[in-house]
């Protein structure tokens, strides 16, 4: 059974950092595009960062560029999101997601939640000012 499980969320002060992890089971990460999304109540799910299946090309939302870094360890079947210089507006539930390998390029595709069919349960990140 394919499954994604996030961990690493928590509460930090503005300017702090967190590293989220997403452990995948039942699938080979090399065959999937992987991404992090976030959502606050009453708003749409937002693409934060994505990694194409080759792991070489990454996409970021403008709001997190130069602060967040997505990475994957295919040997450990784990996806990471290093979040630095956190801001109160980063407060959200963070989800990892997987989509079958695609030849598509571009942030518009890879940061679109509709392209992903496997989701974790989420981990809460709260940043206080």
BALOBA-1460 file (C-alpha; in Angstrom, 3 decimals):
// residues 129
<rec num="1" residu="x" x="0.000" y="0.000" z="0.000"/>
<rec num="2" residu="x" x="1.376" y="3.369" z="-1.012"/>
<rec num="3" residu="x" x="1.697" y="5.787" z="1.872"/>
<rec num="4" residu="x" x="3.307" y="9.115" z="2.728"/>
<rec num="5" residu="x" x="3.916" y="10.150" z="6.327"/>
<rec num="6" residu="x" x="5.106" y="13.635" z="7.252"/>
<rec num="7" residu="x" x="6.999" y="14.604" z="10.384"/>
<rec num="8" residu="x" x="9.049" y="17.489" z="11.735"/>
<rec num="9" residu="x" x="6.424" y="20.168" z="12.163"/>
<rec num="10" residu="x" x="6.216" y="22.277" z="15.282"/>
<rec num="11" residu="x" x="6.144" y="25.778" z="16.721"/>
<rec num="12" residu="x" x="9.014" y="28.201" z="16.219"/>
<rec num="13" residu="x" x="9.618" y="31.912" z="16.450"/>
<rec num="14" residu="x" x="10.026" y="34.084" z="13.393"/>
<rec num="15" residu="x" x="13.504" y="33.748" z="11.962"/>
<rec num="16" residu="x" x="13.799" y="30.166" z="13.116"/>
<rec num="17" residu="x" x="14.023" y="26.985" z="11.099"/>
<rec num="18" residu="x" x="12.447" y="23.560" z="10.780"/>
<rec num="19" residu="x" x="13.091" y="20.525" z="8.627"/>
<rec num="20" residu="x" x="10.120" y="18.516" z="7.490"/>
<rec num="21" residu="x" x="10.447" y="14.905" z="6.452"/>
<rec num="22" residu="x" x="8.144" y="12.756" z="4.353"/>
<rec num="23" residu="x" x="8.664" y="9.020" z="4.506"/>
<rec num="24" residu="x" x="7.320" y="7.054" z="1.543"/>
<rec num="25" residu="x" x="6.361" y="3.406" z="1.631"/>
<rec num="26" residu="x" x="4.932" y="1.109" z="-0.994"/>
<rec num="27" residu="x" x="6.429" y="3.075" z="-3.844"/>
<rec num="28" residu="x" x="9.780" y="3.795" z="-5.439"/>
<rec num="29" residu="x" x="10.434" y="7.510" z="-5.148"/>
<rec num="30" residu="x" x="12.543" y="7.483" z="-8.307"/>
<rec num="31" residu="x" x="9.342" y="6.975" z="-10.286"/>
<rec num="32" residu="x" x="7.549" y="9.974" z="-8.802"/>
<rec num="33" residu="x" x="7.519" y="13.716" z="-8.779"/>
<rec num="34" residu="x" x="7.320" y="14.842" z="-5.172"/>
<rec num="35" residu="x" x="6.176" y="18.081" z="-3.689"/>
<rec num="36" residu="x" x="5.313" y="19.992" z="-0.555"/>
<rec num="37" residu="x" x="2.083" y="21.899" z="-0.255"/>
<rec num="38" residu="x" x="0.600" y="23.958" z="2.546"/>
<rec num="39" residu="x" x="-2.858" y="25.028" z="3.516"/>
<rec num="40" residu="x" x="-4.455" y="27.320" z="6.054"/>
<rec num="41" residu="x" x="-8.143" y="27.077" z="6.951"/>
<rec num="42" residu="x" x="-10.348" y="28.812" z="4.428"/>
<rec num="43" residu="x" x="-7.689" y="29.018" z="1.734"/>
<rec num="44" residu="x" x="-6.703" y="26.823" z="-1.178"/>
<rec num="45" residu="x" x="-3.831" y="24.424" z="-0.937"/>
<rec num="46" residu="x" x="-0.648" y="26.156" z="-2.093"/>
<rec num="47" residu="x" x="2.326" y="24.578" z="-3.811"/>
<rec num="48" residu="x" x="5.507" y="25.313" z="-1.886"/>
<rec num="49" residu="x" x="8.256" y="23.257" z="-3.521"/>
<rec num="50" residu="x" x="8.500" y="20.373" z="-5.940"/>
<rec num="51" residu="x" x="11.129" y="17.957" z="-7.161"/>
<rec num="52" residu="x" x="10.835" y="16.210" z="-10.513"/>
<rec num="53" residu="x" x="11.411" y="12.457" z="-10.475"/>
<rec num="54" residu="x" x="14.994" y="12.901" z="-11.656"/>
<rec num="55" residu="x" x="15.639" y="14.913" z="-8.507"/>
<rec num="56" residu="x" x="17.653" y="17.413" z="-10.512"/>
<rec num="57" residu="x" x="15.034" y="20.026" z="-11.251"/>
<rec num="58" residu="x" x="13.232" y="21.779" z="-8.440"/>
<rec num="59" residu="x" x="10.548" y="24.403" z="-8.313"/>
<rec num="60" residu="x" x="9.644" y="26.860" z="-5.579"/>
<rec num="61" residu="x" x="6.833" y="29.252" z="-4.882"/>
<rec num="62" residu="x" x="8.027" y="32.850" z="-5.022"/>
<rec num="63" residu="x" x="7.087" y="33.283" z="-1.371"/>
<rec num="64" residu="x" x="9.642" y="30.705" z="-0.207"/>
<rec num="65" residu="x" x="12.480" y="31.070" z="-2.717"/>
<rec num="66" residu="x" x="15.884" y="31.460" z="-1.072"/>
<rec num="67" residu="x" x="14.426" y="30.335" z="2.271"/>
<rec num="68" residu="x" x="13.164" y="26.790" z="1.666"/>
<rec num="69" residu="x" x="15.009" y="23.873" z="0.097"/>
<rec num="70" residu="x" x="13.453" y="20.650" z="-1.117"/>
<rec num="71" residu="x" x="15.576" y="17.537" z="-1.320"/>
<rec num="72" residu="x" x="15.107" y="13.819" z="-1.574"/>
<rec num="73" residu="x" x="17.023" y="10.758" z="-0.493"/>
<rec num="74" residu="x" x="15.829" y="8.013" z="-2.795"/>
<rec num="75" residu="x" x="17.839" y="5.376" z="-0.934"/>
<rec num="76" residu="x" x="15.882" y="6.208" z="2.223"/>
<rec num="77" residu="x" x="12.651" y="6.856" z="0.331"/>
<rec num="78" residu="x" x="12.401" y="10.179" z="2.115"/>
<rec num="79" residu="x" x="11.584" y="13.710" z="0.995"/>
<rec num="80" residu="x" x="12.718" y="16.744" z="2.959"/>
<rec num="81" residu="x" x="11.849" y="20.411" z="3.208"/>
<rec num="82" residu="x" x="14.406" y="22.590" z="4.948"/>
<rec num="83" residu="x" x="12.689" y="25.803" z="6.013"/>
<rec num="84" residu="x" x="14.884" y="28.712" z="7.120"/>
<rec num="85" residu="x" x="14.087" y="32.299" z="8.069"/>
<rec num="86" residu="x" x="10.543" y="31.317" z="8.885"/>
<rec num="87" residu="x" x="7.853" y="33.980" z="8.908"/>
<rec num="88" residu="x" x="4.444" y="34.059" z="10.599"/>
<rec num="89" residu="x" x="2.851" y="33.801" z="7.147"/>
<rec num="90" residu="x" x="4.479" y="30.386" z="6.748"/>
<rec num="91" residu="x" x="2.106" y="29.073" z="9.402"/>
<rec num="92" residu="x" x="0.061" y="26.258" z="7.821"/>
<rec num="93" residu="x" x="-0.510" y="22.552" z="7.625"/>
<rec num="94" residu="x" x="2.195" y="21.138" z="5.365"/>
<rec num="95" residu="x" x="1.565" y="18.134" z="3.160"/>
<rec num="96" residu="x" x="3.825" y="16.055" z="0.987"/>
<rec num="97" residu="x" x="2.442" y="14.606" z="-2.207"/>
<rec num="98" residu="x" x="3.508" y="12.268" z="-4.988"/>
<rec num="99" residu="x" x="2.612" y="12.079" z="-8.656"/>
<rec num="100" residu="x" x="3.718" y="9.516" z="-11.229"/>
<rec num="101" residu="x" x="6.729" y="10.551" z="-13.262"/>
<rec num="102" residu="x" x="5.864" y="13.129" z="-15.896"/>
<rec num="103" residu="x" x="7.851" y="14.671" z="-18.745"/>
<rec num="104" residu="x" x="6.254" y="18.014" z="-17.986"/>
<rec num="105" residu="x" x="8.391" y="20.959" z="-16.980"/>
<rec num="106" residu="x" x="7.537" y="24.110" z="-15.146"/>
<rec num="107" residu="x" x="6.378" y="25.319" z="-11.781"/>
<rec num="108" residu="x" x="2.819" y="25.769" z="-13.011"/>
<rec num="109" residu="x" x="2.580" y="22.012" z="-13.523"/>
<rec num="110" residu="x" x="4.632" y="20.724" z="-10.616"/>
<rec num="111" residu="x" x="3.168" y="23.075" z="-8.017"/>
<rec num="112" residu="x" x="-0.398" y="22.314" z="-9.039"/>
<rec num="113" residu="x" x="-2.067" y="20.110" z="-6.379"/>
<rec num="114" residu="x" x="-4.409" y="18.644" z="-9.001"/>
<rec num="115" residu="x" x="-1.458" y="16.811" z="-10.568"/>
<rec num="116" residu="x" x="-0.828" y="14.786" z="-7.392"/>
<rec num="117" residu="x" x="-2.751" y="11.673" z="-6.456"/>
<rec num="118" residu="x" x="-1.042" y="10.512" z="-3.269"/>
<rec num="119" residu="x" x="-1.028" y="12.656" z="-0.133"/>
<rec num="120" residu="x" x="0.196" y="12.462" z="3.401"/>
<rec num="121" residu="x" x="-1.849" y="13.456" z="6.427"/>
<rec num="122" residu="x" x="0.063" y="16.667" z="7.024"/>
<rec num="123" residu="x" x="2.199" y="18.201" z="9.738"/>
<rec num="124" residu="x" x="1.454" y="21.537" z="11.379"/>
<rec num="125" residu="x" x="3.954" y="24.394" z="11.267"/>
<rec num="126" residu="x" x="3.299" y="27.423" z="13.466"/>
<rec num="127" residu="x" x="5.539" y="30.490" z="13.362"/>
<rec num="128" residu="x" x="5.048" y="33.153" z="16.003"/>
<rec num="129" residu="x" x="6.144" y="36.770" z="15.714"/>
